[in-house]
Amino acid sequence: MSLDKLKLSKPLVAAMTDAGFLTPKEIQIKTMSRILGGQDVIAVGPEGAGKTTTYVLATLMKLKYAFEEAPRALILVPDAEHVDLVLEQFKLLNRNKTFRILGIDSRGAVDTQMNEITDGVDIIVAVPDRARALYLKLALNTNKIQLFILDNAELIVKKGLQLPVVELANSAYKAQHVVFTEVLHEKLNLMISPFMKESTTTIEVDEIREAQAEVYQQMLYHVPNFRTKLNLLTLLLNDVEVFDKIVVFVNTRLTAQTVYKNFNNSKENEISIYRSLFFDDKGYDDIEDFKGNPNARVLIVANENLDGLDIQGIPFILHLELPEQKETLIQRIVKQSDEDVVAITFSTDIELIEVKKIEQAIGQRMEVMELPDDLKIVDAASKPKKKKGEEEDTSERGAAFHDKKASNLKNYNYSAGTKAKMTYKNKKGLS
């Protein structure tokens, strides 16, 4: 398919060709006409799907060449590194050198940036908190903004920059709003819902690379917060018959202590910590000792300062937290032998971006598991203190984070333990 499908101007087609982009990406085909037509759009796609190129092209197509006093496009990105990347993309594709494009982040002085905006600018690429600061100082006029774009919106949420985004978006009340993200979840929806129009279209591109290596079976549990993770872990591990030997990975040694203390009524030596932070906690300095002890069932391991760990022979690997580097998790789930292993991952909204990157790297989707009916979902929002003697209402459970695709909908709801047991026994040929 040629670039003509995008209905770009001849200079932009030439710029794309010179840059080596000979055919349009799927996300460009599905979103470009809608953006150029003025519709609010939420575009969801993995890293490398062509999201940045899409909105750079759309911005250059939509803006008129005539100079205006105030900026006509505001692009918000999570950090200074992304500001530089977007400016480079504009430099690569922009043949109209009359466009005045300005990058704004914490590396520049506020007074200098105020003067640069006052001198005149057409397109601003900025981090949300600095853009808001300039808006509050009356340097950034949002009345003429035609195109308000959020890029890497999931990272903006992860950095806690929702407030400046919402304030700026609401101030640009005449603008068309376009959101690009790798994942769509509840916290992101809460940020953008105040300013996205009811006619907003959500377009998702689900590209995945070809599998590079064979991995163990993957199970993914999507939960709202860390406290619910602890409840789910306890619920799963109550099934002693299935989870007879399991390693639970967390990111820090302090978190390992927290998880260990969560198991109050465990049997002697049943649950322990690898290289414990405190001497009085049950632990192992050698994983082979854990493997060889028939009474030892759960080993909690921190990724912090962890060298190579031989986990072969352990049937269950559980990541309670996503490691900072995706390679850390990937090397544990790549098949090393023909042994039967089930790899389980717990993820919050904020961690879903890391899950997507892992899926892209291994070329395989994790199987999304239903949360057990008897799981207590902890509401992270503050609640009023209950009067003495008043029982807590636990009847309500957390709602789904967003509508699932038809491919992910299931007409069953086995308990987590039952599902794992079925999977494990099927692998063993016991069913």
Residue pairs with C-beta under 8 A, 6 or more apart in sequence:
1 23
1 24
1 29
2 23
2 24
3 13
3 16
3 17
3 21
3 22
3 23
3 24
4 13
5 24
5 29
6 24
6 28
6 29
6 32
6 57
7 32
7 33
7 36
8 16
8 57
8 61
9 61
11 95
11 96
12 57
12 60
12 61
12 93
12 95
14 95
15 92
15 93
15 94
15 95
16 22
16 57
16 93
19 92
19 93
21 53
24 32
24 50
25 49
25 50
25 53
25 54
25 205
26 45
26 49
26 50
26 205
26 207
27 43
27 45
27 49
27 50
27 51
27 54
27 203
27 205
28 50
28 53
28 54
28 57
30 43
30 203
30 205
31 41
31 43
31 54
31 58
31 203
32 54
32 57
32 58
34 41
34 201
34 203
35 41
35 54
35 55
35 58
35 62
35 176
35 178
36 58
36 61
36 62
38 176
39 176
39 199
39 200
39 201
40 176
40 177
40 178
40 196
40 197
40 199
40 200
40 201
41 178
41 179
41 200
41 201
41 202
41 203
42 178
42 179
42 181
42 184
42 192
42 196
42 200
42 201
42 202
42 203
43 51
43 54
43 178
43 179
43 180
43 181
43 203
43 204
43 205
44 181
44 182
44 183
44 184
44 202
44 203
44 204
44 205
45 51
45 180
45 182
45 204
45 205
45 207
46 182
46 205
46 206
46 207
46 208
46 356
46 357
46 360
47 182
47 356
47 357
47 360
48 207
48 360
49 205
49 207
51 151
51 180
52 85
52 86
52 89
52 151
52 180
53 89
53 93
54 180
55 75
55 149
55 151
55 178
55 180
56 86
56 89
56 90
56 93
56 94
57 93
58 147
58 178
59 73
59 75
59 123
59 147
59 149
60 90
60 93
60 94
60 96
60 99
62 73
62 146
62 147
63 72
63 73
63 99
63 122
63 123
63 146
63 147
65 96
65 98
65 99
67 98
67 100
67 120
67 122
68 120
68 122
68 144
69 120
69 141
69 144
70 141
70 142
70 143
70 144
70 145
71 102
71 117
71 121
71 122
71 123
71 124
71 140
71 141
71 142
71 144
71 145
72 122
72 123
72 144
72 145
72 146
72 147
73 122
73 123
73 124
73 145
73 146
73 147
73 148
73 149
74 124
74 126
74 131
74 142
74 145
74 147
74 148
74 149
74 168
74 172
74 175
75 86
75 123
75 124
75 125
75 126
75 149
75 151
76 126
76 127
76 128
76 131
76 148
76 149
76 150
76 151
76 156
76 165
76 168
77 83
77 85
77 86
77 125
77 126
77 127
77 151
77 152
77 156
78 127
78 152
78 155
78 156
78 158
78 159
78 161
79 105
79 127
79 155
79 159
80 105
80 106
80 107
80 127
82 151
82 152
82 155
83 103
83 104
83 105
83 125
83 126
83 127
84 103
86 103
86 125
86 151
87 101
87 103
87 125
90 99
90 101
90 123
90 125
94 101
99 122
99 123
100 120
100 121
100 122
100 123
101 121
101 122
101 123
101 124
101 125
102 113
102 116
102 117
102 121
102 123
102 124
102 125
103 124
103 125
103 126
104 113
104 124
104 125
104 126
104 127
104 130
104 131
104 134
105 126
105 127
105 130
106 127
106 129
106 130
110 130
110 133
110 134
110 137
113 130
113 134
113 139
114 134
114 137
114 139
117 124
117 134
117 139
117 140
118 139
124 131
124 140
127 161
128 156
128 161
128 164
128 165
128 168
129 161
129 164
131 140
131 164
131 168
132 163
132 164
132 167
132 168
134 140
135 142
135 167
135 168
135 171
142 168
142 171
142 172
142 175
143 172
143 174
144 174
145 172
145 174
145 175
146 174
146 175
146 176
147 175
147 176
147 178
148 168
148 169
148 172
148 175
148 176
148 177
148 178
148 195
149 177
149 178
149 179
149 180
150 156
150 165
150 177
150 178
150 179
150 180
150 181
150 192
151 180
152 180
152 181
152 182
153 179
153 180
153 181
153 188
153 191
153 192
154 181
154 182
154 183
154 185
154 188
154 352
154 353
155 353
156 162
156 165
156 191
157 187
157 188
157 191
157 349
157 350
158 350
158 353
162 187
162 190
162 191
165 191
166 191
166 194
166 195
169 175
169 177
169 192
169 194
169 195
170 194
170 195
177 192
177 195
177 196
177 197
177 200
179 192
179 196
181 188
182 353
182 356
183 352
183 353
183 355
183 356
184 202
184 204
184 402
185 349
185 352
185 401
185 402
186 224
186 349
186 401
186 402
187 349
187 350
188 349
189 402
208 359
208 360
208 363
208 364
208 365
209 360
209 361
209 363
210 363
211 362
211 363
211 364
212 361
212 362
212 363
213 334
213 335
213 362
214 334
214 335
215 330
215 333
215 334
215 335
215 343
215 362
215 364
216 317
216 333
216 334
216 335
216 341
216 342
216 343
217 341
217 342
217 343
217 367
217 423
217 427
218 333
218 343
218 345
218 364
218 365
218 366
218 367
219 342
219 343
219 344
219 345
219 366
219 367
219 369
219 420
219 423
220 344
220 345
220 347
220 355
220 366
220 367
220 368
220 369
221 232
221 344
221 345
221 346
221 347
221 369
221 371
221 416
222 347
222 348
222 352
222 368
222 371
222 401
223 229
223 232
223 346
223 347
223 348
223 371
223 377
224 348
224 349
224 377
224 378
224 380
224 398
224 401
225 348
225 378
225 380
226 348
227 378
227 380
228 375
228 376
228 377
228 378
228 398
229 320
229 346
229 348
230 259
230 262
231 375
231 376
231 377
231 378
232 346
232 371
232 372
232 375
232 416
233 248
233 259
233 262
233 318
233 320
233 346
234 262
234 263
235 372
235 374
235 375
235 416
235 417
236 243
236 318
236 344
236 416
236 417
236 420
237 243
237 246
237 263
237 297
237 298
238 417
239 416
239 417
239 420
239 421
240 297
241 421
242 417
242 420
242 421
242 424
243 297
243 298
243 316
243 417
243 420
244 297
244 315
245 291
245 296
245 297
245 314
245 315
245 316
246 297
246 298
246 299
246 314
246 315
246 316
246 317
246 318
247 299
247 301
247 311
247 314
247 316
247 317
247 318
248 259
248 298
248 299
248 300
248 301
248 318
248 320
249 301
249 302
249 303
249 317
249 318
249 319
249 320
249 321
249 323
249 329
249 332
250 256
250 259
250 300
250 301
250 302
250 303
250 320
250 321
251 302
251 303
251 304
251 321
251 323
251 324
252 302
252 303
252 304
253 275
253 276
253 277
253 302
253 304
254 277
255 302
255 320
255 321
256 273
256 274
256 276
256 277
256 300
256 301
256 302
257 273
257 276
257 277
257 278
257 281
259 300
259 320
260 271
260 272
260 273
260 276
260 281
260 282
260 300
263 271
263 298
266 298
267 295
268 295
269 282
269 293
269 295
269 296
270 295
270 296
270 297
270 298
271 282
271 297
271 298
271 300
272 281
272 282
272 283
272 284
272 290
272 296
272 298
272 299
272 300
273 281
273 282
273 283
273 284
273 299
273 300
273 301
274 283
274 284
274 285
274 287
274 290
274 299
274 300
274 301
274 302
274 309
275 283
275 284
275 285
275 302
276 282
276 283
284 290
284 296
284 299
287 299
287 309
287 310
287 311
288 310
290 296
290 299
291 313
291 314
301 309
303 323
303 324
303 328
311 317
311 332
312 336
312 337
312 339
313 339
314 341
315 339
315 340
315 341
315 342
315 424
316 341
316 342
316 343
316 344
316 420
317 332
317 333
317 341
317 342
317 343
317 344
318 343
318 344
318 345
318 346
319 329
319 343
319 344
319 345
319 346
320 346
321 346
321 351
322 329
322 345
322 347
322 351
322 354
322 355
322 358
323 329
323 354
326 354
326 357
326 358
326 361
329 345
329 358
330 358
330 361
330 362
332 343
333 343
333 362
334 362
335 341
340 424
340 427
340 428
342 420
342 423
342 424
344 420
345 355
345 366
347 354
347 355
349 401
355 366
358 366
359 365
359 366
368 404
368 408
369 416
369 419
370 410
370 412
370 413
370 414
370 419
371 377
371 416
372 415
372 416
372 417
373 413
373 415
374 415
375 397
375 416
376 394
377 397
377 398
379 398
386 392
414 422
422 431
425 431
